[in-house]
Amino acid sequence: MRETGRLSQLRPGRRAFVSDIESDDAMRRRLQDLGLIKGTEVVCVQKSPLGDPVAFLIRGAVIALRGEDSSAVQIQDGEMIDNETGTKEYGRFRPYHQEKARFG
C-alpha cells in the first residue's frame, strides 16, 4: 500500500513521488516550472537548522522550497524500477547517499 502525505513532511534522505499540487494557479505554475509534475521523483536533501526552507533534489537540481510552498504538493511513496538493473525499489527505503553515489 502506498503512503501519502505532503512534501513538507518528507524527511531528509527519503524520496517520494509527486501525486498532485493543491495551490492557486500562479503557485501551481511556479512549482510545475521547477519540475514538480505528477510522477516526478523528489528526494529531501536537507532541512535548514530552523526547518524552513528545505532542500529537495528535483530532476537533477537541488531546489529549496519554503514550508508554505512544499505543503501544497501531495506526495506518495511508490515503486521505482531502476533502468540499469531492472530491479524494483521502493522510494522511501533508498537513502539519498546511494543516489548521490550513483549520479556523482
C-alpha atoms as an extended CHARMM CRD file, in Angstrom:
* protein
*
       104  EXT
         1         1  MET       CA              0.0000000000        0.0000000000        0.0000000000  PROA      1               0.0000000000
         2         2  ARG       CA              1.3180000000        3.4400000000       -0.8590000000  PROA      2               0.0000000000
         3         3  GLU       CA              1.6480000000        6.0570000000        1.8240000000  PROA      3               0.0000000000
         4         4  THR       CA              0.6070000000        9.5950000000        1.0000000000  PROA      4               0.0000000000
         5         5  GLY       CA              1.4370000000       12.9310000000        2.5550000000  PROA      5               0.0000000000
         6         6  ARG       CA              2.7810000000       16.3890000000        1.8470000000  PROA      6               0.0000000000
         7         7  LEU       CA              6.2030000000       17.2800000000        0.5150000000  PROA      7               0.0000000000
         8         8  SER       CA              6.7700000000       19.3540000000        3.6580000000  PROA      8               0.0000000000
         9         9  GLN       CA              6.5660000000       16.1040000000        5.6950000000  PROA      9               0.0000000000
        10        10  LEU       CA              9.3320000000       14.3190000000        3.7770000000  PROA      10              0.0000000000
        11        11  ARG       CA             12.3530000000       13.6590000000        5.9890000000  PROA      11              0.0000000000
        12        12  PRO       CA             15.9660000000       14.1520000000        4.8540000000  PROA      12              0.0000000000
        13        13  GLY       CA             17.3020000000       11.1830000000        2.9040000000  PROA      13              0.0000000000
        14        14  ARG       CA             13.8390000000        9.9710000000        1.8700000000  PROA      14              0.0000000000
        15        15  ARG       CA             12.2200000000       10.0240000000       -1.5290000000  PROA      15              0.0000000000
        16        16  ALA       CA              8.6830000000       10.1220000000       -2.8440000000  PROA      16              0.0000000000
        17        17  PHE       CA              6.7440000000       10.8940000000       -5.9940000000  PROA      17              0.0000000000
        18        18  VAL       CA              4.5340000000       13.9130000000       -6.7160000000  PROA      18              0.0000000000
        19        19  SER       CA              0.8660000000       12.9980000000       -6.9650000000  PROA      19              0.0000000000
        20        20  ASP       CA             -0.8200000000       16.4390000000       -7.0870000000  PROA      20              0.0000000000
        21        21  ILE       CA             -0.3980000000       20.1560000000       -6.4050000000  PROA      21              0.0000000000
        22        22  GLU       CA             -3.0990000000       21.9330000000       -4.4440000000  PROA      22              0.0000000000
        23        23  SER       CA             -2.4170000000       25.6370000000       -4.8590000000  PROA      23              0.0000000000
        24        24  ASP       CA             -3.5880000000       28.7270000000       -6.6820000000  PROA      24              0.0000000000
        25        25  ASP       CA             -2.7850000000       28.9470000000      -10.3910000000  PROA      25              0.0000000000
        26        26  ALA       CA              0.3000000000       31.1630000000      -10.0440000000  PROA      26              0.0000000000
        27        27  MET       CA              1.9780000000       28.9900000000       -7.4110000000  PROA      27              0.0000000000
        28        28  ARG       CA              0.9820000000       25.7940000000       -9.2070000000  PROA      28              0.0000000000
        29        29  ARG       CA              2.6320000000       27.1010000000      -12.3680000000  PROA      29              0.0000000000
        30        30  ARG       CA              5.7800000000       28.1020000000      -10.4700000000  PROA      30              0.0000000000
        31        31  LEU       CA              6.0700000000       24.6560000000       -8.8770000000  PROA      31              0.0000000000
        32        32  GLN       CA              5.4830000000       22.9680000000      -12.2300000000  PROA      32              0.0000000000
        33        33  ASP       CA              8.1730000000       25.1650000000      -13.7960000000  PROA      33              0.0000000000
        34        34  LEU       CA             10.5480000000       23.8820000000      -11.1170000000  PROA      34              0.0000000000
        35        35  GLY       CA              9.7950000000       20.3330000000      -12.2900000000  PROA      35              0.0000000000
        36        36  LEU       CA              7.1440000000       19.2670000000       -9.8020000000  PROA      36              0.0000000000
        37        37  ILE       CA              4.6560000000       17.4870000000      -12.0160000000  PROA      37              0.0000000000
        38        38  LYS       CA              2.7290000000       14.2800000000      -11.3660000000  PROA      38              0.0000000000
        39        39  GLY       CA              5.0630000000       11.2990000000      -11.1560000000  PROA      39              0.0000000000
        40        40  THR       CA              8.2430000000       13.3140000000      -10.5500000000  PROA      40              0.0000000000
        41        41  GLU       CA             10.6040000000       11.7280000000       -8.0660000000  PROA      41              0.0000000000
        42        42  VAL       CA             11.6810000000       14.0480000000       -5.2310000000  PROA      42              0.0000000000
        43        43  VAL       CA             14.4110000000       13.4790000000       -2.6380000000  PROA      43              0.0000000000
        44        44  CYS       CA             14.6450000000       15.5260000000        0.5430000000  PROA      44              0.0000000000
        45        45  VAL       CA             18.3060000000       16.5230000000        0.7080000000  PROA      45              0.0000000000
        46        46  GLN       CA             18.3830000000       18.5370000000        3.9250000000  PROA      46              0.0000000000
        47        47  LYS       CA             16.4560000000       20.8720000000        6.1720000000  PROA      47              0.0000000000
        48        48  SER       CA             17.7670000000       24.1960000000        7.3790000000  PROA      48              0.0000000000
        49        49  PRO       CA             18.5660000000       24.4580000000       11.1080000000  PROA      49              0.0000000000
        50        50  LEU       CA             15.1980000000       26.0850000000       11.8240000000  PROA      50              0.0000000000
        51        51  GLY       CA             13.3470000000       23.6970000000        9.4850000000  PROA      51              0.0000000000
        52        52  ASP       CA             12.4400000000       26.1820000000        6.7570000000  PROA      52              0.0000000000
        53        53  PRO       CA             13.3570000000       26.2110000000        3.8860000000  PROA      53              0.0000000000
        54        54  VAL       CA             14.0590000000       22.6140000000        2.8760000000  PROA      54              0.0000000000
        55        55  ALA       CA             16.3260000000       21.5000000000        0.0080000000  PROA      55              0.0000000000
        56        56  PHE       CA             14.9280000000       18.9130000000       -2.4210000000  PROA      56              0.0000000000
        57        57  LEU       CA             16.5370000000       17.0950000000       -5.3320000000  PROA      57              0.0000000000
        58        58  ILE       CA             14.1290000000       17.5520000000       -8.2380000000  PROA      58              0.0000000000
        59        59  ARG       CA             15.0480000000       16.2990000000      -11.7090000000  PROA      59              0.0000000000
        60        60  GLY       CA             18.7720000000       16.6010000000      -11.0270000000  PROA      60              0.0000000000
        61        61  ALA       CA             18.6850000000       20.0740000000       -9.4330000000  PROA      61              0.0000000000
        62        62  VAL       CA             18.7030000000       20.9240000000       -5.7410000000  PROA      62              0.0000000000
        63        63  ILE       CA             15.9080000000       23.4090000000       -5.0520000000  PROA      63              0.0000000000
        64        64  ALA       CA             14.9920000000       24.9980000000       -1.7140000000  PROA      64              0.0000000000
        65        65  LEU       CA             11.2840000000       25.4430000000       -1.0050000000  PROA      65              0.0000000000
        66        66  ARG       CA              9.5250000000       27.2130000000        1.8310000000  PROA      66              0.0000000000
        67        67  GLY       CA              7.2620000000       25.1080000000        4.0150000000  PROA      67              0.0000000000
        68        68  GLU       CA              4.2280000000       27.0120000000        2.7960000000  PROA      68              0.0000000000
        69        69  ASP       CA              5.0060000000       26.0740000000       -0.8130000000  PROA      69              0.0000000000
        70        70  SER       CA              6.0540000000       22.4730000000       -0.1790000000  PROA      70              0.0000000000
        71        71  SER       CA              2.9040000000       21.7980000000        1.8540000000  PROA      71              0.0000000000
        72        72  ALA       CA              0.8380000000       22.3850000000       -1.3140000000  PROA      72              0.0000000000
        73        73  VAL       CA              2.4960000000       19.3830000000       -3.0010000000  PROA      73              0.0000000000
        74        74  GLN       CA              0.9450000000       15.9710000000       -2.3620000000  PROA      74              0.0000000000
        75        75  ILE       CA              3.3500000000       13.0460000000       -2.4970000000  PROA      75              0.0000000000
        76        76  GLN       CA              3.1930000000        9.2850000000       -2.2760000000  PROA      76              0.0000000000
        77        77  ASP       CA              5.7640000000        6.6150000000       -1.7180000000  PROA      77              0.0000000000
        78        78  GLY       CA              5.9350000000        4.4590000000       -4.7500000000  PROA      78              0.0000000000
        79        79  GLU       CA              7.6500000000        1.7690000000       -6.6620000000  PROA      79              0.0000000000
        80        80  MET       CA             10.5030000000        2.7680000000       -8.9040000000  PROA      80              0.0000000000
        81        81  ILE       CA             12.2040000000        0.4950000000      -11.4080000000  PROA      81              0.0000000000
        82        82  ASP       CA             15.9470000000        1.0220000000      -11.7980000000  PROA      82              0.0000000000
        83        83  ASN       CA             16.5580000000        1.0260000000      -15.5620000000  PROA      83              0.0000000000
        84        84  GLU       CA             20.1640000000       -0.1110000000      -15.1680000000  PROA      84              0.0000000000
        85        85  THR       CA             19.4590000000       -3.2340000000      -13.1290000000  PROA      85              0.0000000000
        86        86  GLY       CA             15.7530000000       -3.7820000000      -13.7890000000  PROA      86              0.0000000000
        87        87  THR       CA             15.1300000000       -4.1770000000      -10.0630000000  PROA      87              0.0000000000
        88        88  LYS       CA             12.1880000000       -2.6950000000       -8.2450000000  PROA      88              0.0000000000
        89        89  GLU       CA             12.8770000000       -0.3130000000       -5.4180000000  PROA      89              0.0000000000
        90        90  TYR       CA             10.5510000000        1.4850000000       -3.0810000000  PROA      90              0.0000000000
        91        91  GLY       CA             11.1270000000        5.1990000000       -2.8210000000  PROA      91              0.0000000000
        92        92  ARG       CA             11.1200000000        5.6000000000        0.9210000000  PROA      92              0.0000000000
        93        93  PHE       CA             13.7850000000        2.9560000000        1.5660000000  PROA      93              0.0000000000
        94        94  ARG       CA             16.5260000000        4.1360000000       -0.7660000000  PROA      94              0.0000000000
        95        95  PRO       CA             18.7810000000        6.5920000000        1.0830000000  PROA      95              0.0000000000
        96        96  TYR       CA             19.9750000000        9.7790000000       -0.5870000000  PROA      96              0.0000000000
        97        97  HSD       CA             23.6650000000        8.8520000000       -0.2650000000  PROA      97              0.0000000000
        98        98  GLN       CA             23.1000000000        5.9340000000       -2.6510000000  PROA      98              0.0000000000
        99        99  GLU       CA             21.5470000000        8.3300000000       -5.1610000000  PROA      99              0.0000000000
       100       100  LYS       CA             24.4480000000       10.7490000000       -4.7310000000  PROA      100             0.0000000000
       101       101  ALA       CA             26.9770000000        7.9750000000       -5.3560000000  PROA      101             0.0000000000
       102       102  ARG       CA             25.0480000000        6.8510000000       -8.4210000000  PROA      102             0.0000000000
       103       103  PHE       CA             24.9640000000       10.2680000000      -10.1070000000  PROA      103             0.0000000000
       104       104  GLY       CA             28.1490000000       11.8150000000       -8.6770000000  PROA      104             0.0000000000
